[in-house]
Amino acid sequence: MEVALNLDPISRIALYRQIYDGLRGGIVGGRFEAGAKLPASRALATSLGVSRITVTECYDRLISEGYLETRRGSGTFVCSLLPETDMYASSVTVEIDPEPQSSAPIRLSAYGDLINAPIRPPIPPVSFASTRTDRT
């Protein structure tokens, strides 16, 4: 797969960020289909005229964000399930039954009972001050 990105070496935006934005935009926009194999970091770095470390950093970030995945011995691929798909609620409608099915009381664990126990009234403070002395 050939990855053509327009990089501006005199831009105020770092080359790393330009490559990252280009790859992420291509993935989200559908330019790179799910499951598509990306070029090796060395090949992409050579074609873009940048350091391999720059490309590796972009790949690592995209992997950690869930846009790319690696397969040992096979390379780097676009994930089939992108993070953006998990950000939105599904269109499935869930109906909630207002009446519980069983009328059995809810039982708590021993710890739940301890936490749910009524709060005891505070113990009144004890004054240790005395008007007596040891010599009397």
PLY file of the C-alpha trace (Angstrom):
ply
format ascii 1.0
element vertex 136
property float x
property float y
property float z
element edge 135
property int vertex1
property int vertex2
end_header
0.00 0.00 0.00
1.31 3.41 -0.93
0.72 6.14 1.64
0.90 9.60 0.13
0.97 12.38 2.70
1.60 16.05 2.02
4.25 17.17 4.50
5.27 20.79 4.89
8.84 20.95 6.28
8.58 24.69 7.04
5.23 24.41 8.82
4.98 25.26 12.50
3.37 21.84 12.95
5.97 19.16 13.66
6.52 16.47 11.02
5.51 13.83 13.54
2.15 15.55 14.05
1.62 16.00 10.30
2.20 12.28 9.70
0.01 11.31 12.65
-2.83 13.60 11.52
-2.56 12.33 7.95
-2.69 8.67 8.94
-5.46 9.14 11.51
-7.50 11.27 9.13
-7.11 8.64 6.42
-8.23 5.88 8.77
-11.23 7.78 10.14
-12.18 9.13 6.71
-12.12 5.68 5.13
-9.12 6.23 2.87
-7.46 3.30 4.61
-9.97 0.48 4.90
-10.29 -1.76 7.94
-7.76 -4.55 7.78
-5.57 -2.74 5.24
-1.86 -3.34 5.71
0.28 -0.24 6.16
3.82 -0.07 4.85
6.68 -0.97 7.16
8.01 1.95 9.15
11.31 1.93 7.22
9.53 1.99 3.86
7.18 4.80 4.91
10.05 6.81 6.39
12.02 6.45 3.15
9.07 7.45 0.96
8.30 10.49 3.15
11.95 11.48 3.59
11.82 11.44 7.38
13.50 9.48 10.14
12.20 6.01 10.90
11.86 7.03 14.55
9.33 9.69 13.52
7.19 7.10 11.73
7.58 4.58 14.54
6.34 7.14 17.07
3.25 7.80 14.93
2.54 4.09 14.53
2.99 3.51 18.28
0.57 6.30 19.14
-2.03 5.09 16.64
-1.68 1.56 18.03
-2.15 2.77 21.60
-5.23 4.76 20.58
-6.80 1.76 18.85
-6.50 2.80 15.19
-3.77 0.33 14.24
-2.88 -3.18 15.29
0.21 -5.27 14.78
0.37 -8.90 13.84
3.60 -10.60 14.73
5.56 -11.37 11.60
2.89 -9.83 9.34
3.05 -6.07 9.87
0.82 -3.19 10.89
-2.85 -3.09 9.94
-5.81 -0.74 10.29
-8.09 -1.99 13.08
-11.44 -3.36 12.05
-13.21 -1.67 14.98
-12.21 1.97 15.37
-12.40 3.89 18.65
-14.96 6.30 17.17
-17.49 3.48 16.81
-17.43 2.90 20.57
-18.07 6.57 21.35
-21.71 6.59 20.27
-24.70 4.87 21.78
-26.16 2.03 19.82
-29.61 2.26 18.29
-30.87 -0.68 20.34
-33.88 0.19 22.47
-34.03 -1.39 25.90
-37.37 -1.59 27.64
-37.28 -1.47 31.41
-39.97 -3.34 33.32
-41.21 -1.00 36.07
-42.32 -3.96 38.22
-39.68 -6.33 39.54
-40.32 -9.99 38.70
-39.89 -11.32 42.23
-41.17 -9.86 45.44
-38.41 -11.45 47.53
-36.51 -8.94 49.62
-33.05 -7.99 48.47
-30.41 -9.56 50.66
-27.09 -7.85 51.25
-23.77 -9.41 52.08
-22.37 -9.10 55.60
-20.30 -6.14 54.45
-23.35 -4.56 52.83
-25.31 -5.00 56.07
-22.47 -3.35 57.98
-22.41 -0.38 55.63
-26.21 -0.13 55.55
-26.53 -0.27 59.35
-27.92 2.83 61.02
-25.34 5.25 62.32
-24.95 5.10 66.07
-25.24 8.33 68.01
-21.86 9.74 68.95
-20.52 8.95 72.39
-20.49 12.09 74.53
-17.00 13.40 75.16
-15.40 12.60 78.49
-13.68 15.41 80.31
-10.42 14.41 81.94
-9.95 17.82 83.50
-10.15 17.72 87.27
-9.87 20.26 90.01
-8.11 17.78 92.25
-4.35 17.44 92.34
-2.21 14.49 93.29
-1.22 16.10 96.64
-4.65 16.38 98.12
0 1
1 2
2 3
3 4
4 5
5 6
6 7
7 8
8 9
9 10
10 11
11 12
12 13
13 14
14 15
15 16
16 17
17 18
18 19
19 20
20 21
21 22
22 23
23 24
24 25
25 26
26 27
27 28
28 29
29 30
30 31
31 32
32 33
33 34
34 35
35 36
36 37
37 38
38 39
39 40
40 41
41 42
42 43
43 44
44 45
45 46
46 47
47 48
48 49
49 50
50 51
51 52
52 53
53 54
54 55
55 56
56 57
57 58
58 59
59 60
60 61
61 62
62 63
63 64
64 65
65 66
66 67
67 68
68 69
69 70
70 71
71 72
72 73
73 74
74 75
75 76
76 77
77 78
78 79
79 80
80 81
81 82
82 83
83 84
84 85
85 86
86 87
87 88
88 89
89 90
90 91
91 92
92 93
93 94
94 95
95 96
96 97
97 98
98 99
99 100
100 101
101 102
102 103
103 104
104 105
105 106
106 107
107 108
108 109
109 110
110 111
111 112
112 113
113 114
114 115
115 116
116 117
117 118
118 119
119 120
120 121
121 122
122 123
123 124
124 125
125 126
126 127
127 128
128 129
129 130
130 131
131 132
132 133
133 134
134 135
